[in-house]
Amino acid sequence: MAGRPLQGSFLPPESKPLAGLKEVNRRVIWAYVEATKPEREVTFDIDAQVVETSKEDAQYCYKGHKAFQPAEVSWAETGLVMVDEFREGNVPASKGAIRLVDEAYEMLPPGSWRVKVRSDSAAYEQGNLDHWHNRGWEFGVSADMSPQLRLEIEALPEDAWKVWKEEKRGMVREWAEVPYVPGRKYEKKDAHPYRYLAIRARRQQGELFEEGVKVRHCAIVSNNWDMDGQALLKWQRGKAGTIEHVHHILNNELAAGVYPSAKHGANAAWLRLQVLTHNLLQLLKVVALPQEYATARPKRLRFAIFTQFGRVVRHAGQVLLRFASEVWNALIGPGHRSIGAVRWDTS
């Protein structure tokens, strides 16, 4: 933590041992790709999570309490965590978004990958959008509801809104294209305009929400002009079922919800070990376990698989694992043969 300022946020460089754990994670990711041969389309979801803590030296987060705020980038189609970064609570979620997604891409095996990026409004910065666009990557990012954008949305004619779906208690969600081009500090002649889509949530009878407003608005920005607007909105909002699901697993079913040390480096290693565990379980499910466990979470695997292997027996100075024949025939034997059938790259 040398070089940490007296005030403000700070991201220390990774130590060599921590970088070594990152290389282990890279090998797991490459093994997954080699074993499953996934589609060459990759969707990176980036997000930071707030983990409350009572440690004395912890920093206060934007919610007003002491916390850590680790960030992760997940591969949506596989559930793998590509990159993790342990952070103090006062580090903005927007910090280093370009670097994290670039590092996630570098974790992939060499090849021609079609990349898409999804994020909440933490990544809504012109530099991020331009960087991903210039790399040829599609993106969908939640937009900050600035006064200028809000005025453009509220000025839309009523026939511009299309019904998306009707929900419980008479809630109606609608969407519309927004002709909005934000001003840039340094405008370039070859600058590309991006596509803005708005969502309007309202009650059919016009009752007030809990906050005392009749209508809610939110918006996304994307460089995809070809996809249908509703389909694009649904795709962008799909990150709630991927990266947030990963956060839940890491925090509540592994051990990333409680950090063991007051030392930044120890906690960073702890987070990376949980990420490694998660990715190894993802690899285990697709290579060695029956299809019924393809979407199983660690809690189910713990009770359905790991506690059913057999019994540890100590006899004559030896420690043996005695398997039940049914478990061997139904689970361990087929899994062992499946692992052996994969041509692992050991280089």
N, C-alpha and C positions, 0 to 999 in steps of 0.2 A: 504493500500500500504506500510505498515511498512516492512522494510527489503529490499526495492527496492535499487539496487546498483546505484552508480553514473553513471556508463556506462554499456552498454549491455542490453539485453532483460530481462524481468521479468514477471512471471505469478503468481499473488497473489492467495492465497487460497480463496475459495468461503466463503462468509459470511453465517450465518444461514438463514437469510431471502431469500437469493438467492438460497440456497440449498432447501428451502421450495418450491420455484417455480419449481424446478426440480422435486420434488415429485408430484406436481400437473401435470406436463407433463407426468410423469410415469403413473398416473391414466388415463390420456387421451389415452395413448398408449395401456394400458391394456383394456380399454373400446372398443377401435377400434378392437383389436384382438378378444374380446368376441363377439362383434356384427357381425363381418364379417367372422370369422373362416378362416383366410388366410392359404395358403400353409405354411408348416413348413420350407421352404427354404427362407433364408434371405440374401439379398445382401446389404452390407454396403458400401456406397460411402462416402469417406472422402475428404474434400477439404477446403481450406481457400480462402477468398475473400478479395480484397483490396477495402476499402471504403474511398474515398478521403475526407479530412476534412480541415477546416481552423482554427481549435481550436489552441490556442496559445501553450498549453503544449503538443500537439500531437507529436508523434515520426515520424521520416522519414522512409518510407518503402523502399523496394529494388528498386522501380521505381524512387526514388529520390524526392518524394513529401510527405507531411504530410498525414497520413492516419491511419485508424484502420484496423486490419486484423483478423476479427473474423473467427473462424473455426466451421464447422458443420459436423455431420455424419448423412446421410439420409438413410432410408430404401427404396431401389429403387422400390420394388414391390408395395409399398403402398403410397409413397410420403411423409411419415411422417419424421419429423426431430427428431432423437433419442437423440442427444447430441448437445449442442451449447456451445461455449466458446468465450467470448469477449476478444480480444487481442489488445495490442498496435501495431502500425505499424511496429516496428522493431523486433517483435517476428517472428522467422522463421516459415514458414508453416510446416516444418518437425517436429517441436518440439512437443513432447507428442503424436505422432500418435498412439503408442501402447495403451497408457492410454485412449485416446478418443474412440477407437474402442472397447476396453474392457468395458468401461462405457456404450457404446451403447448396447452391448450384455446384460449387467446387467439390462438394462431398459426393456427387454423382459419379459413376464410372464414365470414362470417355465415351462420347457418342453424340448423336444429333438428338437433342431433347427439345421438345416444344414446351415452353415454360409459361405458366400463368401465375399471377400473384394476387392474393386477396388479403385485405387488412381492414381494420376499423379506422376511425378517423385519426389515430395516432400517426399514421403514415401519410396523412393528407398534407403533403408539402410539395411544392412545384418541383423541387429538385429530385425528389423520389420518383414522381410520375415521369418526368423527362428521362431520368436514368433508365427506368424499366422500358419505356417506349423506345428509346434509342438502342437498347439491346434486342429489340424485336420481341419483347415479352408482352403479353396481354395482362391487363390488371383491372381489378375492380376494388375500389377503395371508398369507404364511407366518407362523405364530404362534411366538413364543418358547416353548420348552418349560420353563415355570415349574414349580416343585415342585407347585403346586396343580393345574395342568393335567395334569401327569404322573400324579398320584394319580387324577384322574378317568378318564384313559385306562386305567390299569392296573386300575381297579375295574370296567371294563365286563365284562359276562358274555360267555362265549365265543360264544353265539349272536348277539351284536350285531355280530360281525365278518363281513364279506362278502368272498369271494375276488375280488380284482381280476385278478391274472394270476400265472402261474408263469413264472419266468425260469431262466436257466442255473444249473447247479450246485445245483438243487433249491431255489432261492430263491422264496419265496411272498410276494406283497404282498397285503395285505387292507386294507379301509377300514371305518370305522364312524362313525356320528353320535355326538357327545360332548355330553351335557347339561351344559354348562359356561357359567357366567356370571361373569366376573371382577369383582371389586370395583372400584369407581371412587372416586377421591378425593372428587369432588363429585358425588353421585348426584342426578339430576333425575327428576321424576315422569314426564316424557315420554321418558325415555331408552329407546332401542330395543335389545333383546337381539340379538346377532349369532350366526350359525351357525358351530359349530366341527365340523370333520371331521378325523379322525385316520387316519394310515396306519401300518400295522404291517408290518415286513419281518422275516422269519424263515426259517430253513432247515427243511426238512421233517424232517430227522433231528436237529435241535437242536444242530448243531455251533456252536462259538463263532465270532464274527466276528473280524477282525484285532484289534479293540479289546478283545476278551475278553468281549463281551456276546452273549447268545443272541438278543435281540430288539431291534430299533430302532424307535423311534416318532418321528413328526413330525406336524405338524398345520397346518391353514390356518383362517382366519376369513373369513367372507363375510357380506354382507347379502342374498344371493340364497337365498331359501327355496324357490323353485319348481323349480329345476333338480335333476335326479337327482344324488345325491351323487358317484357315480363320474365322471359327466360333468363335474361342477363341479371335481373334483380334477384331471382331465385338462386342463380348460381353464386352470386356474390354473398348472399346471406347464408349460403350453405356452410360457410366456415364455422358457424356456431355449432355445427354437428361434428366438426373435426378437431380444430385446435382447442376449443373449450372442452371437448370430450377428453383430449389428451391431458389438459390441465387437471381435470377431475381424477383421472387415473393416477397421474404422478402424485397428486396431493393426498388422495384419500385411500388409494389401494396399494400404492407403493410407499415411499417414505419422504417425498419431497414437500410434504406439508409441514414438517417440523425439522428445523435445522439444528445440528448437534453442537455447534461451536460458536464462539464469538469471533473466530478468525475467518476473514473473507475467503481465503484460499481453501480452507477446510470445507466450508459450506459450498463453494463452487464445485469441489470434487464430489461432495455428497450429491448435489443435483445431477452431475454428469453420470454418476453411478446409477441413479434411478433411471435416467434416460437410457443407459446401456441395458439395464434390466428390461425396460419396456420394449426396446427394439429387439432384444433376444427373444422375448416372448412372442413378438410379432413373427419373427423368423420361425420359431418353434411351431406356431400354429399352422403356418402355411406349408411347412415341410414335413413335420412328423406326426401331427395330430389329425384325427378324423375331421371331416368337413363340418360336423356339428359344432366344433369349437372354433370355427374361423373368426367369429366375432366375440368370443368369450373374453371377459375381463379377468384381470389377475385374481380377483376374489373367487370366481367360479373355477378357474384353473387350480387354485390352491386346494379347494375341497373336492373337486371332481377328478383331478389328475395326481397332483403331487402327494396327497395324503393316502393315495390308493396303491402306491407302487408295491409295498410289501412291508416286511418287518425286519428291523435291524437285530441281528443275533450275534452275541459275543461268545465264542467257544474256543477253548484251547489256544488262547492268545491271538485269535483271529476275530476280525469284525466282518460279518457276512450280511448280505442283504437277501432275504428270502422272499421270492416273488410267489404270489398266488398264480397258479397256472392259467386261470381265466384272464387275469390282468395281462399276463405275458402274451397270450394268444390274441387278445382283443386290442391291446394298446401298445405295449412295449416292443413286441416283435415286429409288427407292421411299421411302427415308427422308426425302428432301427434300420429296417430294410429301405425305407424311403430316404433316410439320411444318407445311407450308403450308395443309393442310386444317383445322387446329385454329384455332378463333376465339379468339385470345389476347386477354385483357383488358389493354390497355396503359394504363389509367387509373392 
